[in-house]
């Protein structure tokens, strides 16, 4: 992942977009602090979806309902 200052990003924006198009992620900094991230549009959505799915899987392995039936709990909540 490349890091670049805001002034350089403005100056070389077209070149940065070409890199992002090829799949690179670029962090833009202002006074040395990260303020923005350039990522390919499709990659961001897929990456985020994969992370959420992995977190859900990890959560479901650690947390169970024991002997409770989720359908009974659902129906009780509807009353």
N, C-alpha and C positions, 0 to 999 in steps of 0.2 A: 504494500500500500504506500503510495507516494504522498508526501506532505509538501504543500506549496503555500507561500504567502499570498495574501489577498491581492497585492499589487501585481505580482507575477502572474497570478491566475487571470486577472483582468487583461494583462498584456498578451498572454498566450492561451486565451480561452479556446480558440479553434483547435489548437493542438491538444489541449486537455480533453476536449470533447471526442476527438479521434481516439485517444487512449481509452476513454470510458466506453466508447463504442466497441472496443476490442475486449472489454471485460474488466479493465482495471478499476480500482477504487481510489479516489483521490481525496485527501483531507485538505481543506483550505483553512489557513490560520490567519488570525489578526493579532498582531503584537505577540506572536508566539503561542497563542491559545487557539485550539481547534474551535471553529465556529460553523463549519459546513462540511458536508461529505458529498462528493459526486460519485454516483454509482449508476450502472446501467439500469434502466427502468424495470425490465423483466427480472433481472438478477435480484434486485432488492425484494420484490414480491416473493419470489421463490425462496430466497434465503430466509426471509422472515417467516414464511409458512413452514419451512423445514424446522426452524428453531422452535416455533410454537408447538408443532406436532411432537417433537422430541421432549419438550417440557411436559406436555400432557401425558405422554407415555411414562415418563419418569414419575410424575405425580400419581398416576393410576397404580403403579407398582407399589408405592409406599402407603397409599390410602385405600382401604377397602371398607365396605359396609358391614363386614362380618356376616352375621346370619340374617341381616335385614334384607328385604327385597325392595329394590328401587321402585318397582311398580306400586307397591303398597304405600310407600312414602309419597309418591307422586299423587296417588288418589286421595290420600289424607290431606294433602295440601290444597286440593281442589274443593274441599268441603267448606 
